[in-house]
Each structure stands twice: as structure tokens, then as C-alpha cells.
Amino acid sequence: MAPKGKGSSAGKDSGKGKDDKGGGGKQKGAQSINVRHILCEKHGKKEQAVEKLNAGVKFDEVAREFSEDKARQGGSLGWKTKGSLMPEFEAVAFELQASTTASPKWADCKTSEGYHIIMVEGRK
């Protein structure tokens, strides 16, 4: 998981999975998100996961194959509130629009845990 803690570098958005305005636009008002991620220690493995997503493989299937996290349910971290995640992860995750595993809008970032590919299923 990506608990709150010390991280290493700021997030970087990927170009895939975004709407035309880039980054999904500012998402206002959400205090919690239902979030999934794929965690890879190595950049090369993250890039392989990105290739699968770009090829149209469902996010949860890619998570089961590539994620090195303990989240067993397709990368699901469940509902997380602001302030409960690593700052780099949270900055990216709270900007994403909600989407589905079949048609995910995702972004990636790097933390002290490794490389994360993040998608949000719900906001409230």
C-alpha cells in the first residue's frame, strides 16, 4: 500500500488514460477516493505494465500480474481519505477522474516504495 510517509520524488503524469484536457482536470471537493494501484519496484517492470494497459488489458488484471503490493484484489486499496497516503501518491490520485478497470484513466508517480500506476474508481 501507499501509506503516508516519506517519499522520494514528485509524481509524473503519463499521457495515456487522460481526457483531452490532460490530467483529468482539477477535481474539487473530494475528501476520499476509492483507489487502485500497481506498484513496481523497478521502472522497467512498470513500463511493461503500462504497455499492457495501453494494449487495453483491464487495470485489475494488470495489477494482479505486475503489482508487487500486498493488495490482492486487483490493486484495490479501498477508500482513502486526504492525508492518509504518501504525499506524492496523494497529489496524483486526488487529481484523477473516477473511471472503471475496463476503461481506466490512470497516472503514475514514484515514491520511496517504487513506481505506482494509479486509478480512481470513486470520489466523495
Buried (B, 14 or more C-beta within 10 A) or exposed (E): BBEEEEBEEEBEBBEBBBEEEEBBEEBEEBEBBBBBBBBBEEEEBBEBBBEBBEEEBBBBBBBBEBBEBEBEEBBBBEBBEEEBBBBBBBBBBBBBBBBEBEEBBBBBBBBEBBBBBBBBBEBE
